[in-house]
Amino acid sequence: MGTCKYKHLFEPIKLGKVLFRNRIFSSPQDYPGLTSSRFLTEEAAYFYERKALGGFASVCVGDMMIDPEAGRSHPFQMRGLDLLAKVNLTRVSTGINRHGAIAAIELCHAGQNVNPQLMPDFKGFVYGPSDGMRPDGVEIRAMNDEQIEQLIMLYAQAAAFARQCGFSMITLHGGHGWQIAQFISPRDNKRKDRWGGSLENRMRFPLAVIEAIRKKIGYAMPIDFRLSGTEYLPDGYDIDEGIRIAKVLDGKVDIIHVSVGHHENDSASMRTHPTMFLEDGCNVKYAAEIKKHVETTVSTVGALTNPEMMEEIIASGQADIVVLGRQTLADPDLPLKARLGLEEEITPCLRCFNCFSTSTVGGVFYCSVNPEIGREQASMNAAPPLHQKTVLVVGGGVGGMQAALTAAERGHKVILCEKTARLGGALLCEEKVPFKANLSLYLKRQALKVSKAPIELHLNTEVTPKIAESFKPDVIIAALGARPLVPPIKGIDGRNVVGAEEVYYRPEIVGQTAVIMGGGLVGLELGVFLAQKGHNITVVEMMDSTIASPPQGDTSERMSGFFDIPNGHPLVHGVALREELKKLPNMSICVSTKALEVIDKGLVVEDGTGKRIIEADTVIYAIGQKPLHEEAQALSDCAPEFYQIGDCVTARNIYEAVSVAHQIAMDIGRF
């Protein structure tokens, strides 16, 4: 008798003449780390192969540009349809295929949203479906019939080229404001000829692309059409139009891949790539509506992390396939773990956007909770340590737990000591925050992994030099963390003053109105948490901007300044925060404002207009952390090898703590 818990999720599906081993697909993702000629690197092959190894039925390579010179929107888009790219693409498809997954590739063109700075022969305008002007002042000129036919041919040639390189499914990007979507959308397509106007005419271009591809590659190789079920824009089309579009595609493609949103608008983009402020599976309802009206296989994507939810989506007929994006980075082994009944070991995506931020700024995907991402080649080929050591890890926060788990996996004898009764460290204070549910789940699952691993765990144990020496360690990893900084201002010891950490643990102590000192990540997220609970919140920040300040030129009355990219701050999560703040009229931010004194009425501040009082029942400080460096350093002579990680070195985010902890544990045993 079968033992698979998720029978619908792991039922194979045949599309065209291709059999997929289950219903869990990996969403199209580009690989930012390209060669100088914009070809995929050897590291890219490992990036995609790792997902296939984890059990995904299909792994899709994103952003193959059908016009590699004139069709790009950002620098990290590979050259497609180029003979010199063949060896790199073939290596990638081979890495996917040899693990039993189906290699897919996404065909793209930015259309009117092309980046002029990336066009080798920019003449002051770009081409789109219709004449117009972009928000940035760049002129859009309507393509003529010859140019449209040329694009159709390029899509078909790119599909044939992909098949030559070993790919077995084509994904056409027909959503999110890309070129095909521009023809589909009445917002962008204002043509009066056979390519625009009615739905029939607006669908002429995508149908012509599909037909041209079929002529090149036949019907054995499936076509996956990525569609925005709704553009999620005030002037964009809604789900009713999305249904009509899908009905035209019905029977013409093998998968109608239902996403939502538009990449040229922050609010819509934050729905395409759901933020932590949205519920799990928030976009499934759009796929479910479309599935009611079509016979074609339907897939759904967006904020999916739980196999039980995925099973229910398919079992209830809301969709036939689930597509995972960022979750494939957080845990590429999700399908295999679900199949084996190891759901409690799945690492959930936090939706913190660290992967988007690091790829945007540095050109590499790094995941907050999975230190393997961005280092797939090294991880998959890591040699075992030359020597087994006794490793004492002091501190059971995210860094300490990761260090202990990695060291144990490497075969070392590991002792983990935590001074409190629970593993999780300072982040445990946020477990009551609704939009941090996945963080709470991550902490619980890391603690569970520690309990199952060959790790000697000591809770309620504060490690002194004497206790450290009693374990006779070869290596000590100090992950003691940090404590909140208290601002040195008059009245800070008043009865109406409390730290952010205590507020997270006991939100009931906050009055109806509160002022938060500190516009960093802690202060802003705490403000959102309290504002969502109905409190009136004012955040005070000395700098002239916060990570959630709007772009230059924004006319918001509640915020000023522009969106910075300071070191260590989550670039894209700042956008998510800004979008959430728009929904909270009871929360405001005062930048370029210095806190001077706490009084019974609230907080005395000084800004460009002089001194004033922000009245509040409660004053909260969230100005940063003081590393427990001296406490950690006291253990430095208790073992031959000594390392400090995480907040006890300097205040770090989850990614930095987990990444360093993992790598230090990997390095142990070389001597």
N, C-alpha and C positions, 0 to 999 in steps of 0.2 A: 504494500500500500504506500502511496506517495506521502511524503511528509512536508511538502512545500506549503507554507502558510498562505502564500499570495498566488493563488492559482491563475487568476486573471492577469496579473502583472507579469507572470512568467510563461504565459501561453505564447508560443511562437506566432509570427504573423508573416504572410507572404505578400509581397508587393512587387508587381511585375513578375519577374522570374527569380526574385531575390528573397531568400528566407531569412528573417530576423529572429534571433534566438529568444527575445523577450520584448516587452513593450516599453522599456526604459532606454530612451535615446539621449545622447549628449548633444546639447544645443550647439549651433554654429559659434565657434569662438576663434577669433584671429590669434595669431602668435606675434606679439610685438617685436620680439628679438630677431630681426632679419639680418641678412648679410648687407654689406654696403650697396649691393646691387638689388636689394629688396627681394631676395630669394629666401625660402625657409632654410633654417640652419639644421645641423645634426641634433641640436638640443630640442628643436621643435618636434622632431620625430619622437623623442622620448615623451614630450609633453602630451601628445595625442595617444601614443602607445599606452601610457600609464592608465588612461581611462578604459581602453580596450581590455587591458589586463584585469581591471576591476569588475568586468562583467557587463558593461553597457552593450546593447545590441547594435547600436550605430554610433559612430564618433564622427562629427562633422567639423571639417576644417573651414574656418570662416574667412570671408573677405578676399576671395580670389577675384581680382578686378579684371573685368572683360576688356577694359581699355586701361592698361597699366600706367599710361602717361597722363591721360586727360580725364580719368574717371574717379580720382581719389578725393576723399574728404579729410583724411589725416595721414601723417607720415608712415604709420605702421601698417600699411596695407601692401601685401605682397604683389609682385608682378605675376600676372597670369598670362596664359596664351603665349608663352615664350619658350622656345626650344631649350634654352639654357636652364630653365626651371624644372625640366623634366626629371632629372636625377633626384633633385630635392623632394619633389612631390611624390615620386615613386617610392622613395625611402619612407616617407610619411605613411602612404597608403599601405605599404608592406608591413610596417610596424603595427598598424591597426588590424589588418586582415589576419595576420598570423596568430592572433589571440581569439579568433572566431567572431570578431565584430565586423560590421560592414562599414567600409570607409566611404564617407560622403563628403561633398565639397559644396560650398555656397558661392554662387555667382552674383557679383555685385557691380553696381555703377552708381556713383553719387548723383549723376544728373545735374540739375540746377544747383545742388548743394555742394558741388565740387569746390575744393579749396584752391583759389587762384594762385596762391603761393607755391602750390605743388604742380602747377601746369607749366610745362616748358615753353609754351608759346602763347601766354595769356595776352589777349588783345583788348582787355577792358570789359569783356562781357563773357557770360557763360550761356550754354544752351539748355533749354528745358522744354516742356510741352508747349508753353505759351509765353508770349511777351510779358515782361513784368520787371519788378525791381525787388531785390532781396532786402531784408532789414538792414544789412550792412552796406547798402548803397550800390551793390554790384548789379549791373543790368543783366536781365535774363532775355535771351532771344529765342523765339520759337524755332524748333527744328523743322526743316523741310522734309518732304517725303524721302528724298535720297538719303538724308542723314538718319532718318528713322529706320529705313531698310538696312542701312549699314550696321546700326546697333543690333537689329534682330539677327543679322548674320554673325556678329561678334559673339552673341550669347550662344548660338548654335556651335560655332567653332570652339568656344571655350568648353562646352559640354563634351564635345568629341575629344578634345585634348585631355580633359580630366579622365575620361574613360581609358585613354592610352596610358595614363599615369597610374592606373590601378584602382580608380575610384568606381564604386558600384551604385551610387545614388547622387543625383543632382538636387541641390536645394536652391531654388530661385528666391532671392530676397525681394518680395513684393510688398513689404510693409515698412513701417518706421520712417517714411519719408524718403526712401531711396528711389532710384530712377523709375522702376516699374510702378511703384506706389504713386509717383507723381502723375503718371498717366491715368491711374485709376481714380485718384482723388479729385472731386469737383472743386476742391479748394485750390489746387494747383493747375488743373487742366481746364482752360477756358477756350479751347480751340472750337472753331465752328465747322471744321471739315470732318472727314470720316474718322479721325483719330480723337475726337472730343465731342462734348455736348451730352448726348444721351449715355446711359450706362453701357449700351451695346457698343457705342463708339469708343468710350473710354476703356473698355475691356479689349478693344481690338489689338492694342499693342501687346499686352501680356499673352493673349491667345496666339498671336502671331509668333511670339518668342517660343511658346510651348510647342507649337506646330513645327517650327524650324528645328528645334532640338530633337523632336521625335523623328524627323526626316534624317537627322544625322546619326542618332544612336538607337532608334527603334523604340519598342515598347517593353523590352525585357528589363531595361535599366529604369528604376522608378524615379519619378520627379516629385519632389517635396516643395510645395509652394507656400512660402512664409507670408502670412497676411496679417495686417492689423485689423482685428475684428471691429475695433473702433479706434479712430485716431486720437481720441481723448484730448481734443482741442476745442476751444469755444467755437471756432469756425470750421472745424473738421467734420468728417462724417461719423455717424453713430452706429450702433450695433445693427439697427434695421438696414442701413445701407451695407454694412458688413455682411449681413445675411444674403442680400441681393447679389453682392460680388461673389460670395462663395457658391451661390447657385449657378452662376455663369461658369465657374471653374469646375463644378461637379462633373465627374466623368472624364475630365480633360487631364487631370493630374492624379497621382497615386496617393498623396497626402495633402490635406489642407491643414497647414500648420498655423494655428490661431494664436497670435500674440496680440498686443495692443500698443498704442502709443505712437510717438514720433520723436526721432532723435534730435530734431532742431529746436525743441522746446523743453525746458527743464521739468515743468509739471508733468508733461506727457512722458518724458524719458524716465522719470522716477516711477511711473506706472509700468513702463516696459520692463524696467529692472527694479522690481519692487523694493522699497526701503524697509527698514525694520519697523516702521510705523504702520505698515499694512499687514493684514492678516495672511496667514499661510494660504497658498492657493487662491490668491485674490483675483486672478484672471481666468480661473477655470470656468466661471459662469458664461464668459463670452464664447468659449469653445463649445460649451454645452448648448447654447442657443443655436449656434450654427449647425451643430450635429443633428438637430431636430429637422433640418431642412435639406440635408444632402445625404447621398449614398456613399460618397468617397470617405476613406479613412480620415479621421480627424485627430490631430494631436494638440495638446495644450502645454503651455509653458508659463513659468513665473512663480517663484517662492514655494517650490515643492521640495520638501526635505524628509517627509514622513512616509515610509512604505505603506502604512495602513491607509493614509489618505489617498495615496496613488492607487492602491487596490480598489478602494471605494469608487474613485473616479471612473475607472474602467468597468468595474462590476455593475455600476449604476447606469452605464451608458452615456456618461457626460463626455467622454472622449475614448479613443481607441489606443492612444499612445501618450505617455507622459515624457516631456522633454525637460531636461535639467541643465542649467547653466552654471551659476556660481557654486552650486552644490557639488558639481563634479570636481571642483578645486578643493572644497572643504573635505570631501571624502570620495575619492575616485573608486573606492571599493564598495560603495553603497549597494549596487546590485548583488554582488557576491555575498555581502553580509546579510542582506534581506533574504536571499535564497537559503542561506545556512541557518536562519533563525537567530542571527546576531544583531538584531535591530538596536539593542541597547549599547552597542559599540559603534554605531554610526555617529560620526562627528557632524553636527549640524552647521550649516552656513549661518553666520551671524548677521548677514546682510549689512555688514559694516562698510562695504565698498573699498576695503584696503586693496583688493586685487585691481579694481579700476584705477584707484589713485596711484599705485606704484607703477602700473603700466603706462598711465598718462604722463607721469612725471619722469620716471626712470626707464620706461620701455620694457619692464619685466613684470609678469604676474607674480605677486607674492600673496599668500593667503595667511590671514591672522592665526588660524587654528590648525593649519597643515603646513609644517615646515618643509615638507617634501616639494611643494610647488615652487617652481622657479629653479629647482635643483634636481629635477627628475633624473637626469643622466647620472649624476653623482650618487643619488639615492639607490637607483636600480642596480648600480655596479659597485656599491660600497664593499670593500674588503673587510673581513672580520678583524677585530683588534688582535694585535700580536700578543698582548698580555691581559689576563683577567685581573681586575682590581676590585678592592672593596671601596665602594663609593658612598659617602655620607652626604645626603642632600638635606640642607637645613632650610625649612620653609616650604609649606604646601600650597602656595599660590599657583598661578598658571605656569610660571617659569619652573618652579620646583617640581610640580607634577610632571611636566614634559621632560625635564632632565632625568627624573627617576625612571620614567617609562622608557625613554630612549636607551639609557644606560642598562636597564634590565634586559631590553630586547637585544642588546649587544652582548649579553652574556655575563655582565659584571654582577657582583654581589652588591645589592643596593639596599641602603637603609635610608628611610625618609622620616624626618622628624618635623612635626608641626606643633607649635605651642598652644593652639586652640583645640577645640574638640572636633573641628571639621576641616576638611580640605577645601580649598577654593580661594583662600586669601581675602584681600580687600574687596574683590569683586562680588563676594557673597552679599554685600550690602544692597546690591541692585536686583536681587532675585524677586522682589515684589513689584518691579517695574514691568508693566505689560509689554512694552516694546523691546524689552530685553529678555523675553522668554527663551529665545534660542541660546543666549549667553548662559542663563541659568541651567538649561539642559546640557550645554557643553561642560560646565563645571561638574555637574552630577555625573556625566558619563566619563569624564577624565578620572574622577574619584573612583568610579566603578572599575575602570581599567586598572587603576593602582591596586585595588583590592583583589583583582584576579591575577595580577602579575606576580612574579617571584620577588616581591619587594617587602622588606621588613619595615612595617609601618608603626610609628610611635606618635600617637596623638597626645595632646595635653603635655607636651614635652618641650620646654624651653632649653635650648642647647647652650650650655656654658662651655668654656674651654675644657673643664674637667670632664663633663659629660661627653664632649666630642672625642677626647682622647680615649675614653673608656671603650669606644667602638673600634679602636685601632684601625682607622680608615687609611687607605692609600691616597684617597682623593676626597676633598671636601668641596662641595658646591654650595655656596652661601646664596640663598634666595630669600633674604629676610624681608624685603619690601621696603616700604616707606610709611611715614605718618603725615597727616595733613599739616600744611603750614598754617600758622595762625597769624593774621595780619597785625603788625605792631601799631595799632591805632588806639586812641583813647576810647574807653567804654567797651572794648572787645570782650571783657569778662562780664558783661551785663547779663541779666536774666533773660533778655530777649534775643540773645545771640547763640547760634548753634552752628556746628560744622556740617558740611554736606553729607559726610558719611553717616552721621547720626540721624540726619533727616531721612536718608534712604531707609535706615533701619526702623525709624519711628516717624513716619510722615504725619502722624496725628498731632505731633507737637507744634506744627506750623500753623500760624494764625491765618486768617482770611487773606491778608495782604502780606507779602514778603518781598524783601529785596535781597538779591544774591550778589555778593562781591566776587567777580571773576567771570569773564565771558569766554573761557576756554571750553573744551568739550564737556568737562564735568559740570560746570555751571550752567551751560545751555541745556544739556540733557536733563539736569535736575529741574531746571525751569520748565521745560516741556512737560515733564512728569507731573509737577505740581499744578501747572496750568490746566492740564488735562483732567485733573481732579477737582478743578473749579476755583483754585486760588488765583488771586490777582498778583502777578509776578513782574518785578522790574529787575533786569540784570544790569549791573554796573561794570564797565570795562575801561581800564586806563588807556589801552591802545586805541588807535583811531579806526579799528575794524575788528571783527571777530571772524571765526571760521565760517559763520553763517551769514556774514554781511552780504548784501546783494552786489551784483556787478556794478561798475562805475556807470552812472547815468540812471540808475534805478531811482524812482521818485517816491519810494515808500516813505510814509510819514513816521513810521515807527523805528526805522533803522537808517543809518547813514554809513558812508564809507564804501569800500569795495572789497571784493572777495580775494583774500590773500591765499598764498600757498606757503605758509610758514613750515619750517622743518618739523616733521613728526605729526603734522595735522592731517586728518583724513580729507583730502581734497573733495572727493565726490560726496562723502557723507555730509560735508558742509552744505552742499546743494540740497541734500535730503532734509537737513535741519531747516534750511531757509524755506523750503516748501511747506514743512510742517508748521513753521511759525506763522505762515499766512493764514492758517486755519485757527489761530489762537489770538483773538482780539484782546484777551486778558493777559497777554504777555508782551512786554516791551523791552527794548535794549537801549541803553545809554552808553555810547562809546565816547572816547576822549574825556572820560569822567573819572575823577580821583576820589576815592573814599577818604574822608578826613576823620570822622568821629561817629561812634554809635551813641545815640541818645534814646530816651524812653519813647520818643515819637517815631524813631526810625534811624535813618542814616544821613549824616551831613556829608555832602559831596561838593566838589568844585569842578566846574566845566568852563567853557568859553564865555558863559554869561556871568560867572562868579559863583559864590557859594549859595547853596540851597538845601532844603531838607526834602528827602524822599520819605514820606510817611509810610510806615509799615509796622505790622504787629510783630514780625519776626525778621531778624537780620541773619543771613546765612553766609558763611565764608567758604569759597571754593577757589582758592588762589594758587593751588599747587601742592606738591608733596616734598617732604624733606627725607632724602634717602637715609636709611639706617646703616650708613657706611661704617661708622666706628664699631657698631655692634658686630657687623660682619667681619671687619678686619681683626677683631679680637680672636677670631678662630683661625687666623692665617698660619699660625705656627703649629697647629694640631695635626697636620698631615703633610706628607712630602709635596703633594700637589694641592693647590688652592685656587678656586675661581669664585668670583663674585658675578652674579647675573641679576637682571631685572631691575626693579626699582631701588634696590639698595646701592646700585651704582649711580643711576640717574633715573628720573621719572620716565617710564617707557610705556608704550601702548602694548596691547596684547600680542600683536605681531612681533614686535621687537623682543619681548620677553620670551616668547615661545621659540622664535627662530634662534636666538643666541643659546638658549638652554639646550635645544636639540643639537646644535653644532658642537658645543663644548662636550656634551655627552658622546657624540660621535668621535671626537678627537681622543678620548681617553683610551689608553692602552697601546699607544704607539711606541712607548718606551717602558 
